[in-house]
Amino acid sequence: MNTKLTLRMDDSLIKSAKYYSAQSGKSVSRIVADYFTVIKNEQLDDSHHLTPAVRTLKGLLSNTDAGEADYFKHLEEKYL
């Protein structure tokens, strides 16, 4: 069942949302619903406290043998 929801936002934000809506081919309602779905799913995820940028990096080096010593060696080579 779909229920109507009224949101109050700054005019410039509404203008941006409508522009994005036109560019993406999704209604503003769909965009808001998708965002709320993401929030809901993040609450179920134990890493919800991580920023989106950090979350994309999580586990990136899990299949390597890189360690702290490698990191310090990289810093020495970069800055010395």
N, C-alpha and C positions, 0 to 999 in steps of 0.2 A: 504494500500500500504506500503510495506517495502522499506526503503531506507538505503543504506550503510552509515555507520558512522565510521570514523577512529579516534581512540583514541591513544594518546601518553602517555605511563606510564613507570615507572621504571621497569627494567627487573625483579627484584625480585617480584614486585607486579603482573606482568604478569604471572610469574611462579606460584605464589600462586593462582591466579585466575584460571589458567588451572588445577591445582591440585584440587581445590574446585569443578570445573566443572566436572571433572572425578568422584569425590566422590559423587556428588549430582545427576549426570545423566542429568544435564542441560547444555546447551551450554553457553559459556561465553556471547554471545549475549543475550540469554534469561535472564541470571543473571543480566546483565546491564539493560535490559528493565524492569525487575521486580523492580530493585532498583529505576529507574526513575519513575515508577508507584507509588511506596511508597512515594517518594518525592512529586509527584503531589498531592496525596491524603492528605499528611500532610499539604500542603499549604491550602487545603480546611478546615482542622480541626483547630479549634481555639486554640488547645493545642500544635500546632507545635513547639512552643518555648521550650517545655519541652524535657528533654533528654529521650531516650527510657526507661531507668530504672525508672525514675520518672513517666513516662506515664503509666507504668504497675502498679504502686502503686496508681494512681489517683482513688479516689472513693472507695478504699478498706474498709474504715471504715464508709462509708455513712449509713450503716444499723445498726450501733451500737450507744450506748449512751456514748462512750468514749469521754472524754473532756480533756482540758488542765490540770485540776487537776489530772486526772488519769496519765497523762504523767509525771508530777512532782513527783507523788507518786512512779511511776516506777523508776525514776532516783534516788530518795532517797533510795529506797530498793536496787538498784543495786550498788550504790557507797558508801553507809554508812554502 
